[in-house]
Amino acid sequence: MSPIFSRDYAAELPKVAHGSGVYVYDTDGKAYLDGMGSAGVVGIGHGRTEIYRALADAGNKVTFAYTATFTHPWQEQLASSILSVAPTGMASVYFVSGGSEANETALKLARQYHLERGDTQRHKIISRWQSYHGVTIATLSLSGRTSWRTPYAPYLLPVVHISPPYEYRCAYCRDHGGCTLDCADELERAINLEGPETVSAFFAETIVGTTASGLVPHKDYYKRVREICDRYGILFVADEVLAGYGRTGVPFAIADWDVTPDMITCGKAIGSGYAPLGAVLVNDRITDFFRDNRKRFVHGFTYSGHPTSCFIGQQVFDIMSKEGLFERPGRIGHYLASRLRQLQQRHACIGDVRGRGLYAGVEFVADRATRQPFPVENAFTSRLVAGMRERGVIVGGGVPGANFGQGGDHIQITPPFIVTEEEIDVIVDTLDEVITDLV
């Protein structure tokens, strides 16, 4: 009997032995093609031993330093590296241990920024339904993931949620033949309903993750969001924990909209699974205000800016820069998208194929014409993911609730950035086999 308190006592999970490239191997010797990049974390691939060699070579120089007492060269170097590929206007980096901590940090920094400037009423946050920002009470409050919110509803903060940019199921543009940007304009309506002087920030996943698997907003969506936030003095926080750091073929996905947020949160690929690491990128306006006025940010985790994590983060950055992995997902992602669209022509149950780069989502429906989801009791996603795993391919099962909080089946395919066309063929061909068996 395992001494681990399991995440799911109903699940019988294989025990991992090692990984190499895009493959993970269990203790029985079975190979699994990691088509989900271990929850979108692994960018540079499994088993990059050069990272551990570099850490061993550094020896005891990389020792723990509490960042309220010391700064250290490893966080300084990594921050400079990240800012060198960040959107223009990003000026500083606050390191944490992962995505939930990054979004919690951004939430608190937004509040303190307004407080220090005398805007003491600004405490309200707006985010979107069908979103995910983390599992702490504050970040789950931000999230529009109904199935995870329900058990903790009495604890959650009163965050305001608006409609997501979900063109496939959008109530606004359903009869207009394309996006009307009414979902972006809903932000302005929410601001005015709450009182503009009370709203602190708007949080949005640049591309929506596991709650709706790969929703890519209209090309003008974030320009409209930026205009609205600027009009009312509200901060815009782009959550790129999953979409950022090369996943879509650029260092930060928001660059494709030619917009600079006030903060960008990131995690997952920044450490590529070799160390727990996340970060908040802060723009020059906020950074300069705190720096010029010598303000203390009333916040901090014990492991903020952990030296070993930052050292490994720099090794990951160097590998990605040297091997072109910030850009490669954009190129190889076209092949993944084309294969999935071919599959859509073969299977009527594939309602939508979406995403960008190596961030692909597939939504399944019982009726393509009406976009009617499968009944919840069908457990289509769970059975599909299990069938894929039995055949040695791992994909991410989308969390129920994409269909306006009520069911909806979808998966996300987020392999490591080093994946080849041949390995993509294995993922898609296996998906083809499993769908054929299920439908």
C-alpha positions as CSV (number, residue, x, y, z in Angstrom):
1,M,0.0,0.0,0.0
2,S,1.4,3.4,-1.0
3,P,2.1,6.0,1.7
4,I,1.1,8.7,-0.8
5,F,-2.2,10.5,-0.3
6,S,-3.4,9.9,-3.8
7,R,-4.9,12.6,-6.1
8,D,-7.5,10.0,-7.1
9,Y,-8.0,6.7,-5.2
10,A,-10.2,5.4,-8.1
11,A,-7.3,5.6,-10.5
12,E,-4.7,2.8,-10.9
13,L,-1.7,4.6,-12.3
14,P,1.4,3.2,-13.7
15,K,4.7,4.0,-11.9
16,V,7.2,6.0,-14.0
17,A,10.7,4.8,-14.3
18,H,12.4,7.3,-16.6
19,G,11.9,9.5,-19.6
20,S,13.8,10.2,-22.8
21,G,12.8,12.7,-25.5
22,V,9.0,12.6,-25.9
23,Y,8.7,9.3,-24.2
24,V,8.1,8.2,-20.6
25,Y,8.6,4.6,-19.5
26,D,7.0,2.8,-16.6
27,T,8.5,0.2,-14.3
28,D,7.2,-2.6,-16.5
29,G,9.1,-1.2,-19.4
30,K,6.1,0.1,-21.3
31,A,6.7,3.3,-23.4
32,Y,4.2,6.1,-23.5
33,L,4.4,8.9,-26.0
34,D,3.9,12.0,-23.9
35,G,1.4,13.8,-26.1
36,M,0.4,16.2,-23.3
37,G,3.9,17.2,-22.3
38,S,3.1,16.1,-18.7
39,A,0.3,18.7,-18.3
40,G,2.0,21.1,-20.8
41,V,5.1,21.4,-18.6
42,V,7.8,19.6,-20.6
43,G,9.1,21.7,-23.5
44,I,12.7,20.6,-24.1
45,G,11.9,16.9,-23.7
46,H,12.5,14.3,-21.0
47,G,15.9,13.1,-19.8
48,R,18.1,16.1,-20.7
49,T,21.0,15.0,-18.6
50,E,23.1,18.1,-19.5
51,I,20.9,20.1,-17.0
52,Y,21.9,17.9,-14.1
53,R,25.5,17.9,-15.2
54,A,25.5,21.7,-15.2
55,L,24.1,21.7,-11.7
56,A,26.7,19.2,-10.5
57,D,29.4,21.3,-12.1
58,A,28.2,24.3,-10.2
59,G,28.5,22.4,-6.9
60,N,27.8,24.2,-3.7
61,K,27.8,27.6,-5.4
62,V,24.1,27.1,-5.9
63,T,23.0,27.2,-2.3
64,F,19.6,28.2,-0.9
65,A,19.1,31.9,-0.4
66,Y,16.0,33.4,1.1
67,T,15.2,36.3,-1.2
68,A,14.0,38.6,1.6
69,T,17.6,38.4,2.9
70,F,19.7,37.9,-0.3
71,T,19.4,38.3,-4.0
72,H,21.5,35.9,-6.1
73,P,23.0,35.8,-9.5
74,W,20.9,32.9,-10.8
75,Q,17.6,34.8,-10.5
76,E,19.2,38.0,-11.8
77,Q,20.5,36.2,-14.9
78,L,17.3,34.3,-15.6
79,A,15.2,37.4,-15.2
80,S,17.4,39.2,-17.7
81,S,17.2,36.3,-20.1
82,I,13.4,36.1,-19.9
83,L,13.0,39.9,-20.4
84,S,15.2,39.7,-23.5
85,V,12.4,37.7,-25.3
86,A,9.4,39.3,-23.5
87,P,7.1,41.8,-25.1
88,T,8.4,45.4,-25.2
89,G,7.5,47.2,-21.9
90,M,8.1,44.3,-19.5
91,A,10.7,45.5,-17.0
92,S,11.0,43.1,-14.1
93,V,10.4,39.5,-13.0
94,Y,9.1,38.0,-9.7
95,F,10.0,34.3,-9.4
96,V,7.8,31.8,-7.7
97,S,7.4,28.0,-7.7
98,G,4.6,27.6,-10.2
99,G,1.5,28.9,-12.0
100,S,-0.9,29.2,-9.1
101,E,1.7,31.1,-7.1
102,A,2.3,33.4,-10.1
103,N,-1.4,34.3,-10.4
104,E,-1.7,34.8,-6.7
105,T,1.2,37.1,-6.8
106,A,-0.2,39.1,-9.7
107,L,-3.5,39.4,-7.9
108,K,-1.9,40.9,-4.8
109,L,0.5,43.1,-6.8
110,A,-2.4,44.6,-8.6
111,R,-4.2,45.4,-5.4
112,Q,-1.1,47.0,-3.7
113,Y,-0.3,49.0,-6.8
114,H,-3.7,50.7,-6.7
115,L,-3.5,51.1,-2.9
116,E,-0.1,52.8,-3.0
117,R,-1.5,55.2,-5.7
118,G,-4.5,56.2,-3.5
119,D,-7.1,54.2,-5.5
120,T,-8.2,52.4,-2.4
121,Q,-11.6,51.3,-3.7
122,R,-10.0,49.2,-6.5
123,H,-10.3,45.6,-5.1
124,K,-12.6,43.8,-7.6
125,I,-11.3,41.3,-10.1
126,I,-12.9,40.3,-13.4
127,S,-12.0,37.1,-15.2
128,R,-13.8,34.7,-17.6
129,W,-15.9,31.5,-17.4
130,Q,-14.3,28.4,-18.9
131,S,-10.9,29.5,-17.5
132,Y,-8.3,28.1,-15.1
133,H,-5.8,30.2,-13.1
134,G,-4.8,27.8,-10.2
135,V,-5.9,25.8,-7.2
136,T,-5.3,28.2,-4.3
137,I,-8.5,29.7,-3.0
138,A,-7.7,33.0,-4.6
139,T,-6.7,31.6,-8.0
140,L,-9.6,29.1,-8.0
141,S,-11.8,32.1,-7.4
142,L,-10.4,33.7,-10.5
143,S,-11.0,30.4,-12.4
144,G,-14.2,29.8,-14.3
145,R,-14.0,26.1,-14.0
146,T,-17.3,25.1,-12.6
147,S,-16.6,21.5,-11.7
148,W,-13.6,22.5,-9.5
149,R,-15.3,25.6,-8.0
150,T,-18.4,23.8,-6.7
151,P,-16.9,21.9,-3.7
152,Y,-15.2,25.0,-2.4
153,A,-17.9,27.6,-3.3
154,P,-18.3,28.8,0.3
155,Y,-14.6,29.8,0.4
156,L,-14.3,31.5,-2.9
157,L,-13.8,35.3,-3.4
158,P,-16.5,37.2,-5.2
159,V,-14.7,37.5,-8.6
160,V,-16.8,38.7,-11.5
161,H,-16.8,36.4,-14.6
162,I,-17.6,37.2,-18.1
163,S,-18.1,35.1,-21.3
164,P,-15.0,33.5,-22.9
165,P,-13.9,34.1,-26.5
166,Y,-15.4,30.7,-27.5
167,E,-16.5,31.2,-31.1
168,Y,-17.6,27.6,-31.5
169,R,-20.3,28.0,-28.8
170,C,-20.5,31.8,-28.6
171,A,-24.0,33.1,-27.8
172,Y,-23.1,36.5,-29.3
173,C,-21.8,35.6,-32.7
174,R,-23.6,32.3,-33.3
175,D,-25.9,33.9,-36.0
176,H,-23.4,36.4,-37.4
177,G,-21.0,34.1,-39.3
178,G,-18.0,35.2,-37.2
179,C,-16.7,37.0,-34.1
180,T,-18.4,40.3,-33.3
181,L,-16.2,41.0,-30.3
182,D,-19.2,41.3,-28.1
183,C,-17.5,38.9,-25.7
184,A,-14.7,41.5,-25.3
185,D,-17.3,44.4,-25.0
186,E,-18.9,42.4,-22.2
187,L,-15.8,43.4,-20.1
188,E,-16.8,47.0,-20.4
189,R,-20.3,46.3,-19.4
190,A,-19.1,44.4,-16.4
191,I,-16.8,47.2,-15.4
192,N,-19.7,49.7,-15.5
193,L,-22.0,47.4,-13.6
194,E,-19.5,47.0,-10.8
195,G,-18.3,50.6,-10.8
196,P,-15.1,51.5,-12.7
197,E,-13.5,53.0,-9.7
198,T,-13.8,49.6,-7.8
199,V,-12.2,47.3,-10.4
200,S,-8.5,46.4,-10.0
201,A,-7.6,44.0,-12.8
202,F,-8.8,41.7,-15.6
203,F,-7.3,38.2,-15.7
204,A,-7.3,36.2,-18.9
205,E,-5.6,33.1,-20.2
206,T,-4.1,34.3,-23.5
207,I,-5.3,31.0,-25.0
208,V,-7.8,29.1,-22.9
209,G,-6.4,25.8,-21.4
210,T,-7.8,22.6,-20.0
211,T,-11.3,24.1,-19.2
212,A,-11.9,24.5,-22.9
213,S,-8.8,23.2,-24.6
214,G,-7.1,25.7,-26.9
215,L,-9.5,28.5,-27.4
216,V,-7.8,31.2,-29.5
217,P,-9.5,34.6,-29.4
218,H,-10.2,36.7,-32.5
219,K,-7.2,38.7,-33.8
220,D,-8.7,41.9,-32.4
221,Y,-9.9,40.6,-29.1
222,Y,-7.0,41.6,-26.9
223,K,-6.6,45.0,-28.6
224,R,-10.2,45.7,-27.5
225,V,-9.5,44.4,-24.0
226,R,-6.4,46.6,-23.7
227,E,-8.4,49.6,-24.9
228,I,-11.1,49.0,-22.3
229,C,-8.7,48.4,-19.5
230,D,-6.8,51.6,-20.3
231,R,-10.0,53.6,-20.5
232,Y,-10.9,52.7,-16.9
233,G,-7.4,52.5,-15.4
234,I,-7.7,48.7,-14.9
235,L,-4.7,46.4,-15.1
236,F,-4.6,43.6,-17.6
237,V,-3.0,40.3,-16.5
238,A,-2.2,37.7,-19.2
239,D,-2.0,34.2,-17.8
240,E,0.5,32.4,-19.9
241,V,1.3,29.5,-17.5
242,L,0.4,27.1,-20.3
243,A,0.3,29.2,-23.5
244,G,3.6,31.0,-22.9
245,Y,7.3,30.2,-23.2
246,G,7.3,28.9,-26.7
247,R,4.3,26.7,-26.7
248,T,2.6,28.6,-29.5
249,G,5.8,29.4,-31.5
250,V,6.7,32.7,-29.9
251,P,8.2,33.3,-26.5
252,F,4.9,34.7,-25.2
253,A,1.6,34.1,-27.0
254,I,0.2,37.6,-26.4
255,A,2.8,38.9,-28.8
256,D,0.6,37.6,-31.7
257,W,-2.0,40.1,-30.7
258,D,0.5,43.0,-30.7
259,V,-0.6,43.9,-27.2
260,T,1.4,44.4,-24.0
261,P,-0.3,43.4,-20.7
262,D,0.5,45.0,-17.4
263,M,1.6,41.6,-16.1
264,I,2.3,38.2,-17.6
265,T,2.2,35.1,-15.5
266,C,4.1,32.0,-16.5
267,G,5.1,28.6,-15.3
268,K,5.3,25.0,-16.7
269,A,7.7,25.3,-19.6
270,I,9.9,27.9,-17.9
271,G,11.3,25.0,-15.8
272,S,10.3,22.2,-18.3
273,G,9.6,19.9,-15.3
274,Y,13.3,19.9,-14.2
275,A,12.5,22.2,-11.3
276,P,9.3,23.8,-9.9
277,L,9.4,27.4,-11.3
278,G,7.0,30.1,-12.2
279,A,7.2,33.9,-12.7
280,V,5.3,37.1,-13.0
281,L,6.6,39.6,-15.6
282,V,5.8,43.2,-14.6
283,N,5.6,46.1,-16.9
284,D,7.7,49.3,-16.6
285,R,4.9,51.4,-15.3
286,I,4.3,49.2,-12.2
287,T,8.0,48.4,-11.8
288,D,9.0,52.1,-11.9
289,F,6.4,53.1,-9.5
290,F,7.6,50.6,-6.8
291,R,11.2,51.3,-7.5
292,D,11.1,55.1,-7.7
293,N,9.0,55.3,-4.5
294,R,11.0,52.6,-2.7
295,K,8.0,50.6,-2.0
296,R,8.0,47.1,-0.3
297,F,5.7,44.5,-1.9
298,V,3.8,42.9,1.0
299,H,4.1,39.4,-0.3
300,G,6.6,36.5,-0.6
301,F,6.9,32.8,-0.5
302,T,9.8,30.9,1.2
303,Y,10.9,29.5,-2.1
304,S,10.4,32.6,-4.2
305,G,13.4,32.8,-6.5
306,H,14.8,29.5,-5.3
307,P,18.4,29.4,-6.5
308,T,18.4,25.8,-7.8
309,S,15.1,26.4,-9.7
310,C,16.5,29.6,-11.2
311,F,19.8,27.9,-12.2
312,I,17.9,25.1,-13.9
313,G,15.5,27.7,-15.5
314,Q,18.6,29.3,-17.1
315,Q,19.7,25.9,-18.4
316,V,16.3,25.4,-19.9
317,F,16.4,28.9,-21.5
318,D,19.8,28.3,-23.0
319,I,18.7,25.0,-24.5
320,M,15.6,26.5,-26.0
321,S,17.5,29.5,-27.4
322,K,20.3,27.2,-28.9
323,E,17.9,24.7,-30.4
324,G,15.3,27.2,-31.6
325,L,12.6,25.8,-29.4
326,F,10.9,29.1,-28.8
327,E,10.0,29.1,-32.5
328,R,9.8,25.5,-33.4
329,P,6.3,24.8,-32.1
330,G,4.9,27.4,-34.6
331,R,6.4,25.4,-37.5
332,I,5.7,21.8,-36.4
333,G,2.3,22.9,-35.0
334,H,1.0,23.5,-38.6
335,Y,1.6,19.8,-39.2
336,L,-0.3,18.8,-36.1
337,A,-3.2,21.1,-37.0
338,S,-3.4,19.7,-40.5
339,R,-3.4,16.1,-39.3
340,L,-6.2,16.9,-36.8
341,R,-8.3,18.6,-39.5
342,Q,-7.9,15.5,-41.7
343,L,-9.1,13.4,-38.8
344,Q,-12.1,15.8,-38.4
345,Q,-13.2,14.9,-41.9
346,R,-13.1,11.2,-41.0
347,H,-15.1,11.4,-37.8
348,A,-18.4,13.3,-37.4
349,C,-18.0,13.4,-33.6
350,I,-15.1,15.9,-34.0
351,G,-16.9,19.2,-33.7
352,D,-14.0,21.6,-33.5
353,V,-10.2,21.6,-34.0
354,R,-8.5,24.6,-32.5
355,G,-5.3,26.0,-31.0
356,R,-2.0,27.4,-32.0
357,G,1.5,25.8,-32.3
358,L,1.8,22.8,-30.1
359,Y,-1.2,23.8,-28.1
360,A,-4.1,21.9,-29.9
361,G,-7.6,21.3,-28.7
362,V,-10.2,18.9,-30.1
363,E,-13.8,19.1,-29.1
364,F,-16.2,16.1,-29.5
365,V,-19.9,16.2,-30.1
366,A,-22.8,13.8,-30.4
367,D,-24.2,15.9,-33.3
368,R,-21.9,18.1,-35.4
369,A,-24.8,20.0,-37.0
370,T,-26.3,21.1,-33.7
371,R,-23.1,20.9,-31.7
372,Q,-24.9,18.9,-29.1
373,P,-22.4,17.4,-26.6
374,F,-22.4,13.8,-25.6
375,P,-24.4,13.1,-22.4
376,V,-22.3,13.5,-19.3
377,E,-22.9,9.9,-18.2
378,N,-21.2,8.8,-21.5
379,A,-17.9,9.8,-20.1
380,F,-16.5,10.1,-23.6
381,T,-13.4,12.1,-22.7
382,S,-12.4,9.7,-19.9
383,R,-12.9,6.7,-22.0
384,L,-10.9,8.2,-24.9
385,V,-8.0,9.2,-22.7
386,A,-7.9,5.8,-21.1
387,G,-8.0,4.1,-24.6
388,M,-5.1,6.3,-25.7
389,R,-3.0,5.4,-22.6
390,E,-3.7,1.7,-23.1
391,R,-2.2,2.1,-26.6
392,G,0.8,4.0,-25.2
393,V,-0.1,7.6,-26.0
394,I,-0.9,10.2,-23.3
395,V,-3.1,13.2,-24.1
396,G,-4.8,15.7,-21.8
397,G,-8.4,15.1,-20.9
398,G,-10.3,18.4,-20.9
399,V,-12.1,19.3,-17.7
400,P,-15.9,19.0,-17.9
401,G,-17.8,22.2,-18.2
402,A,-16.8,23.6,-21.6
403,N,-20.5,23.6,-22.7
404,F,-21.4,26.6,-20.5
405,G,-20.5,24.7,-17.4
406,Q,-22.6,21.6,-18.3
407,G,-20.5,18.8,-19.8
408,G,-18.7,19.0,-23.1
409,D,-15.9,16.7,-24.2
410,H,-12.5,17.8,-25.3
411,I,-8.9,16.9,-25.2
412,Q,-5.7,18.9,-25.5
413,I,-2.5,17.8,-27.3
414,T,0.5,19.7,-25.9
415,P,3.6,17.5,-26.6
416,P,7.2,18.6,-25.9
417,F,8.6,21.2,-28.4
418,I,11.0,18.6,-29.8
419,V,8.2,16.3,-31.2
420,T,8.7,15.2,-34.8
421,E,6.2,14.8,-37.6
422,E,6.5,11.0,-37.2
423,E,5.7,11.2,-33.5
424,I,2.7,13.5,-34.3
425,D,1.5,10.8,-36.7
426,V,1.6,8.3,-33.9
427,I,-0.5,10.6,-31.7
428,V,-3.1,11.3,-34.4
429,D,-3.2,7.7,-35.7
430,T,-3.8,6.4,-32.2
431,L,-6.5,9.0,-31.7
432,D,-8.1,7.8,-34.9
433,E,-8.1,4.2,-33.7
434,V,-9.6,5.0,-30.3
435,I,-12.4,7.2,-31.8
436,T,-13.3,4.4,-34.2
437,D,-13.6,2.0,-31.2
438,L,-15.7,4.4,-29.1
439,V,-18.2,5.7,-31.6
